[in-house]
C-alpha cells in the first residue's frame, strides 16, 4: 500500500471527483497524505477550462520524479496529447477504476481508462476536503455548444443522475455531520432534461428532508434560469437555501453572445436578474465575463462594461479569452493579446470602483462557520453566501450571530455579538 497525494485543479465537480477517488483508495488500504514530498505517488486531477491552468499543470508535471496518475478533464479531452505519453491516465467517466490504475502505476506500468462510460458515480466512498461540506454532482456534461468551451470534449453531453441516488447521498452526508451541501455540474440548470425531471423538482425533494442544512446551487446558465424563474423564486423562500445564484452572462452584447452560441439575449438576462432581485430578499448573483472574445469590437465591450455597471454584480469571474484547441472560437480571427489584457484590466478597475460590499457594513445576523481561515480566524457564510471572517476559537460548524465591522472587495469582517 502506498502514500498518495492529490493535486486538484478546477471546479467543484473536480473537487468531488478527487474526494471519491481518495475515498476509494483509502478503502483499498492506501494512505492519503497532505504533502507531495511525503507521497510515493501523485494524482493530478486536471482542468481544461482555461489555458493558464492547463499550462500550470504541465509545468508541474515536468518537475515530478515519482509515479504519477493524470486524472480529470485534460486526459479525457486530449488523450493524444504528446505531453501525456508514458503516464497512466484516468478520465472523468471512470473514476471508479482509480484503485486499479494506481496499482498498475506502482508496478511500473502505464494504463489508460478513458472510455466514455456512464458508470455509477454517486454513493461511493469519499474523503471530504471539508468535513462540513458535501459536494454532490447532480449530472455530468451539458446541453450547450459554446464555441469557446473545451470542457464538453471531456464531460460530453448531458447525463443526469437519478434523483433517488442524489437524495440517498444527500441523506448520508447529513447523517455524517455535514452542514452545507453544494449541488454541482457543468450546468445545474440542465439537470433532468434528459430523464424527464428538472432542477426545481430535485430541490423540492431535497428540501423535503426534515433536517437543518444549507444548500448552494452551482453554476446555472441564463436560459435555464429564464425557464424556471418562478419555481426557483418559490424554492429560494426556504431558509435552508443559500440566497446565491451563479449565472454566467459572458458578454453584454447580443452579437457576441450569438458568436459564442449562447442561447439568450442581454434583455433576457437582465429581466431574469431583475425578477430574482425583486423576489428573493438579499440574493447574491455572481456572473462570468470573457474579455477579448474573437471579433468583439471596442464598442461591444463597452456594452459589457455598461451591463456590469448597471447590474452591479458583487461577484464577477473574469477570463481573458484563450483559443482552446479544437473549439470553434479557436478558428475565428483572434484579437491581439494586448487587447484582451487591456479589456480584462478595464473590467477589473471598474469592479474596484463599484465595490458592492459597502451596504453590508453594520449588518447583524447569523452565519454558518464552514471553514478555517488564516492566523486564528474562521470563515462563515451568511444567507446571501457572503464570506464573513471572524476571530475566535472552536467555531467550526457552529451558527453564530455577528456584526459586520469592516468590508472588503471579496469578503466581510465581523465580530461575535450576544
C-alpha positions in Angstrom: 0.0 0.0 0.0 1.2 3.5 -0.8 1.2 7.1 0.4 -0.8 9.1 -2.2 -1.0 12.9 -2.7 -3.8 14.6 -4.7 -3.4 17.8 -6.6 -6.8 19.1 -7.8 -7.4 21.8 -10.3 -10.7 23.5 -11.3 -14.3 23.4 -10.3 -16.4 21.8 -7.5 -17.1 18.9 -9.8 -13.4 18.1 -10.0 -13.1 18.5 -6.2 -15.9 16.0 -5.7 -14.2 13.5 -8.1 -11.0 13.8 -6.1 -12.9 13.2 -2.9 -14.3 10.0 -4.3 -11.0 8.8 -5.7 -9.4 9.4 -2.3 -12.2 7.5 -0.6 -11.8 4.5 -2.9 -8.0 4.4 -2.5 -8.3 4.8 1.3 -10.8 1.9 1.4 -8.3 -0.2 -0.5 -5.7 0.4 2.1 -3.7 3.3 0.7 -2.8 6.4 2.8 -3.9 9.8 1.6 -1.2 12.4 2.6 -1.2 16.2 2.6 2.2 16.9 1.1 3.7 15.9 -2.2 7.1 15.4 -0.6 5.9 12.6 1.6 4.0 10.8 -1.2 5.0 7.7 -3.1 2.6 8.5 -5.9 0.9 11.8 -7.1 -2.6 12.0 -8.7 -3.1 15.2 -10.7 -6.9 15.8 -11.2 -6.8 18.3 -14.1 -9.0 21.0 -15.5 -9.2 22.1 -19.2 -11.5 25.2 -18.8 -8.7 27.8 -19.0 -5.4 27.8 -20.9 -3.3 29.1 -17.9 -4.4 26.3 -15.5 -3.6 23.7 -18.2 -0.1 25.2 -18.7 0.4 25.3 -14.9 -0.4 21.6 -14.7 2.0 20.6 -17.5 4.7 22.8 -15.9 4.2 21.0 -12.5 4.1 17.6 -14.2 7.6 18.1 -15.7 9.0 18.5 -12.2 7.7 15.3 -10.7 10.2 12.4 -10.4 7.9 9.8 -8.8 5.0 7.7 -10.1 2.1 9.9 -11.4 -1.5 9.3 -12.4 -3.1 12.1 -14.5 -6.9 12.2 -14.0 -9.7 14.5 -15.0 -10.6 16.7 -17.9 -7.2 17.1 -19.7 -6.6 13.4 -20.4 -10.3 12.8 -21.2 -10.5 15.8 -23.7 -7.0 15.5 -25.1 -5.9 11.9 -24.7 -3.4 12.0 -27.6 -1.5 15.0 -26.1 2.2 14.2 -26.6 3.0 15.5 -23.1 0.9 12.7 -21.6 2.8 10.0 -23.3 4.0 7.3 -20.8 1.7 8.4 -18.0 -1.2 6.5 -16.5 -4.4 8.3 -17.4 -7.9 8.1 -16.0 -10.8 10.3 -17.3 -13.9 11.7 -15.7 -16.1 8.8 -16.7 -14.2 6.0 -15.0 -13.1 7.4 -11.6 -14.4 4.2 -10.0 -11.3 2.5 -11.6 -8.8 4.6 -9.7 -7.6 1.7 -7.4 -6.7 -0.4 -10.4 -4.9 2.5 -12.1 -2.8 3.2 -9.0 -1.9 -0.5 -8.6 -0.7 -0.8 -12.2 1.2 2.5 -11.9 3.0 1.5 -8.7 4.0 -1.8 -10.5 5.7 0.3 -13.2 3.0 0.1 -15.9 1.2 2.9 -17.6 -2.6 2.3 -18.2 -5.4 4.4 -19.7 -9.0 4.4 -18.6 -10.6 6.9 -20.9 -13.8 5.3 -22.1 -17.0 7.4 -22.1 -18.8 5.0 -19.7 -21.7 6.2 -17.6 -20.6 4.3 -14.5 -22.2 4.6 -11.1 -21.0 8.0 -9.7 -22.9 8.6 -6.5 -22.8 6.9 -3.1 -19.2 5.8 -3.4 -16.7 6.1 -0.5 -15.2 9.5 -0.2 -12.9 11.7 1.9 -14.3 15.2 2.2 -11.8 18.1 2.0 -14.1 19.9 4.3 -16.0 17.6 6.7 -18.8 20.1 6.9 -19.3 20.4 3.1 -20.8 17.7 0.9 -20.3 18.2 -2.9 -22.9 16.3 -4.9 -22.6 16.2 -8.7 -26.2 16.0 -10.0 -25.2 15.5 -13.6 -22.3 15.4 -16.0 -21.9 17.3 -19.2 -24.3 19.9 -20.6 -26.8 20.7 -23.4 -24.8 23.7 -24.8 -22.5 24.2 -27.8 -20.5 27.2 -26.6 -17.8 28.0 -29.2 -15.2 28.8 -26.6 -15.5 25.8 -24.3 -13.4 22.7 -24.3 -15.0 21.1 -21.2 -17.6 19.4 -23.3 -14.8 17.4 -25.0 -14.2 15.9 -21.6 -17.7 15.8 -19.9 -19.7 15.3 -23.2 -23.4 15.7 -23.4 -25.8 15.8 -20.5 -26.1 12.8 -18.3 -28.4 13.5 -15.3 -28.0 11.2 -12.3 -31.1 9.6 -10.7 -33.0 11.6 -8.1 -33.1 8.6 -5.8 -29.3 8.3 -5.8 -28.8 12.0 -5.2 -31.3 12.0 -2.3 -29.6 9.0 -0.8 -26.1 10.7 -0.9 -27.7 13.8 0.5 -29.2 12.0 3.5 -26.0 10.0 4.1 -24.0 13.3 4.2 -26.3 14.9 6.7 -26.2 11.9 8.9 -22.4 12.1 8.9 -22.5 15.7 10.2 -22.4 17.7 7.0 -24.0 21.2 7.4 -23.6 22.6 3.9 -24.4 20.8 0.5 -23.1 22.0 -2.8 -25.0 20.8 -5.9 -22.6 20.9 -8.8 -22.5 20.1 -12.5 -21.3 21.8 -15.7 -24.7 23.4 -15.8 -27.1 22.6 -12.9 -30.0 24.2 -14.7 -29.9 21.5 -17.4 -30.4 18.8 -14.7 -33.2 16.3 -15.6 -33.8 17.5 -19.2 -32.7 14.0 -20.4 -34.6 11.9 -17.8 -37.9 13.7 -17.5 -37.4 15.8 -14.4 -35.9 19.2 -13.5 -33.7 21.1 -11.0 -36.7 22.6 -9.2 -38.2 19.1 -8.8 -35.0 17.8 -7.4 -34.6 20.7 -5.0 -38.1 20.2 -3.6 -37.3 16.6 -2.9 -34.1 17.6 -1.0 -35.9 20.3 0.9 -38.5 17.7 2.0 -35.7 16.2 4.2 -36.5 17.4 7.7 -33.1 18.4 8.9 -31.0 21.5 9.4 -28.7 22.2 6.5 -27.9 24.8 3.8 -27.9 24.1 0.0 -25.7 26.0 -2.5 -26.6 25.6 -6.2 -23.7 25.6 -8.6 -23.5 27.4 -12.0 -26.8 27.7 -13.9 -27.0 29.1 -17.4 -29.3 32.0 -18.2 -31.6 30.1 -20.5 -32.5 27.7 -17.7 -33.0 30.5 -15.2 -35.4 32.1 -17.6 -37.4 28.9 -18.0 -37.6 28.0 -14.3 -37.7 31.6 -12.9 -41.0 31.4 -10.9 -40.2 27.9 -9.5 -36.7 29.0 -8.4 -38.1 32.1 -6.6 -40.6 29.9 -4.7 -37.8 27.4 -3.7 -35.5 30.2 -2.5 -38.0 31.2 0.0 -36.9 28.2 2.1 -34.3 29.5 4.6 -32.2 26.4 4.0 -31.3 27.7 0.5 -28.3 30.0 0.3 -29.6 33.0 -1.5 -26.9 32.7 -4.1 -27.0 32.1 -7.9 -24.1 31.9 -10.3 -25.4 32.9 -13.7 -22.7 33.4 -16.3 -23.6 36.1 -18.8 -20.2 36.1 -20.6 -20.8 39.2 -22.6 -23.1 42.3 -22.7 -23.7 42.3 -26.5 -26.2 40.1 -28.4 -24.0 39.7 -31.5 -21.1 38.5 -29.4 -23.4 36.1 -27.5 -24.6 34.7 -30.8 -21.0 34.2 -31.9 -20.4 32.3 -28.6 -23.6 30.2 -29.3 -25.1 31.4 -26.0 -28.9 30.9 -26.4 -30.2 34.1 -24.7 -30.2 37.8 -25.1 -28.9 40.6 -22.9 -32.5 41.6 -22.4 -33.5 38.1 -21.3 -30.6 38.1 -18.8 -31.5 41.5 -17.3 -35.1 40.6 -16.9 -34.2 37.4 -15.0 -31.8 39.2 -12.7 -34.4 41.9 -12.0 -37.1 39.4 -11.2 -34.8 37.4 -8.9 -33.7 40.5 -7.0 -37.3 41.7 -6.6 -38.5 38.4 -5.3 -35.6 36.9 -3.3 -34.5 39.2 -0.5 -30.7 39.6 -0.3 -29.9 37.4 -3.2 -26.3 37.3 -4.4 -25.9 37.0 -8.1 -22.4 36.1 -9.4 -21.5 36.1 -13.1 -18.7 35.3 -15.5 -17.3 37.6 -18.3 -14.9 36.7 -21.1 -12.7 39.6 -22.2 -11.4 39.8 -25.8 -13.6 37.2 -27.5 -12.7 37.0 -31.2 -14.3 39.8 -33.3 -15.6 41.7 -30.3 -15.3 45.4 -31.0 -14.4 48.1 -28.6 -18.0 49.4 -28.7 -19.4 45.9 -27.9 -17.0 45.5 -25.0 -18.3 48.9 -23.7 -21.8 47.3 -23.6 -20.4 44.6 -21.3 -18.9 47.3 -19.0 -22.3 49.1 -19.1 -24.1 45.9 -18.1 -21.7 45.3 -15.2 -22.2 48.9 -14.0 -26.0 48.7 -14.3 -26.4 45.3 -12.5 -23.5 45.9 -10.0 -22.7 42.2 -9.6 -21.0 41.5 -6.2 -19.0 38.7 -7.8 -17.6 38.7 -11.3 -15.2 35.9 -12.5 -13.1 37.5 -15.3 -11.4 35.4 -18.0 -9.2 36.7 -20.8 -10.1 34.8 -24.0 -7.7 32.0 -24.9 -8.2 29.9 -28.0 -8.8 26.3 -26.8 -7.6 23.7 -29.3 -10.5 22.1 -31.2 -13.1 24.7 -30.3 -14.9 26.7 -33.0 -13.7 30.0 -31.5 -10.1 28.9 -31.9 -10.6 29.1 -35.7 -12.0 32.6 -35.5 -9.9 35.7 -36.2 -8.4 36.4 -32.8 -7.9 39.8 -31.2 -4.4 40.9 -30.2 -3.4 39.5 -26.8 -2.8 43.1 -25.6 -6.4 43.9 -26.4 -7.8 41.1 -24.2 -5.4 42.1 -21.4 -6.5 45.7 -21.7 -10.2 44.8 -21.5 -9.6 42.5 -18.6 -7.8 45.3 -16.8 -10.6 47.8 -17.6 -13.2 45.4 -16.1 -11.1 44.8 -13.0 -10.7 48.5 -12.4 -14.4 49.0 -12.9 -15.2 46.4 -10.3 -12.8 48.1 -7.8 -14.7 51.4 -8.4 -18.2 49.9 -7.9 -17.3 47.9 -4.8 -20.7 46.5 -3.8 -20.0 45.3 -0.2 -20.3 48.7 1.4 -24.0 48.1 2.1 -23.1 45.2 4.5 -21.3 47.5 7.0 -23.2 47.3 10.3 -25.3 44.3 9.3 -26.1 41.9 12.1 -27.3 38.3 11.6 -26.5 34.6 11.8 -23.7 32.9 9.9 -22.6 29.3 9.5 -18.9 28.8 10.2 -17.8 26.4 7.5 -14.1 26.9 7.0 -10.9 27.6 8.9 -9.2 30.8 7.8 -5.7 32.2 8.3 -4.0 33.2 11.5 -6.6 32.0 14.0 -9.6 33.1 12.0 -12.7 31.3 10.8 -14.8 31.9 7.7 -18.6 31.8 7.8 -21.4 32.4 5.3 -24.5 34.5 5.8 -27.8 33.7 4.0 -26.6 35.6 0.9 -23.5 33.4 0.8 -21.2 36.3 1.5 -17.9 35.2 3.2 -17.5 36.6 6.7 -14.1 36.4 8.5 -14.3 36.0 12.3 -11.7 35.7 15.1 -12.4 33.1 17.7 -11.8 29.5 18.9 -13.6 26.3 18.3 -16.2 27.8 16.0 -16.1 25.3 13.1 -19.6 24.0 12.3 -21.4 26.5 14.6 -24.0 29.1 13.8 -23.2 32.4 15.5 -24.6 35.9 15.5 -22.2 38.5 14.2 -22.0 42.2 13.3 -20.1 43.3 10.2 -17.4 45.8 11.3 -15.3 46.1 8.1 -16.0 45.4 4.4 -13.5 44.5 1.6 -13.9 43.7 -2.1 -14.1 39.9 -1.6 -15.2 39.4 2.0 -16.7 40.9 5.1 -15.2 41.1 8.6 -17.3 40.5 11.6 -17.3 40.3 15.4 -19.4 37.9 17.5 -22.3 39.5 19.3 -24.5 38.0 22.0 
